[in-house]
């Protein structure tokens, strides 16, 4: 194994980690600072966590009969799911290429990870998925909606057939909606149809990547079981208050997301016009492109102070691919200029 590496972004246009590039307006920064300064940091977190759980449930329009669980980012929730399901012979299944933490969390808990290749155009391979579910009977199947790093939403009918197949084998399905603020649709409207499906989101892409707060919704009985392995006080009072503050001002973050969706449209058009660049449509705040020589272009961008993610070696289907985060209008203009020169 190797540790999760974070690229050095000092003095760079940072477009490698799907962060919201917009900061809080200054008046809100001051207001939040006052609230954080008044917290009782000498005490363990208290019932305020339930205020946040209720606020998130309202924000997400959680169905009746469901409950919500908080994590120190989605990463902790993924780890807790693996821990809760770590019995001898258990497997975790997900389409690949996908989020690296699905496989890593399984490996760390001693579960077997089964990756099922997407098609060449990054769609779900339904036949291969159903065959793998039948063979391995996974305890957990992850479906990212939209997917990272390919940024696409998969076919809803195929997703439903996969969910039904997993349910018939007695497994859980986790719909990972990390990029929901930028997507044209959500699975939340269909969540109540199934008792074995969990919906996971994060406030990182909402605009609070530095706060580290993920949340997961599922039927109450299912959340109660997974909650048994959650560490006590896993969400700090600072995280909770930041998240509550953000939800009180969710209109600010919604406008930021709208700006990024508009910038995504501009980037997709500009990238599609560049010779030697294949671009895939996106439902997230990132765009996947393929080049003749991704490593050379990546270095060219870095030399011009623009940092993106080279995903070429993550999976054979991603050969010569770069993942670009959608930034501010100025950052995207710098990206396009640097990319033209690097090509």
PyMOL commands that set and color helices and strands:
alter all, ss='L'
color gray80, all
select helices_A, chain A and resi 26-37+48-60+73-84+100-108+126-136+156-168+180-182+188-193+204-208+220-229+237-248+250-272+294-303+316-318+329-342
alter helices_A, ss='H'
color red, helices_A
select strands_A, chain A and resi 13-14+66-71+91-96+112-117+140-144+172-176+197-202+214-219+278-279+286-290+306-307+309-310+321-325
alter strands_A, ss='S'
color yellow, strands_A
deselect
rebuild
show_as cartoon
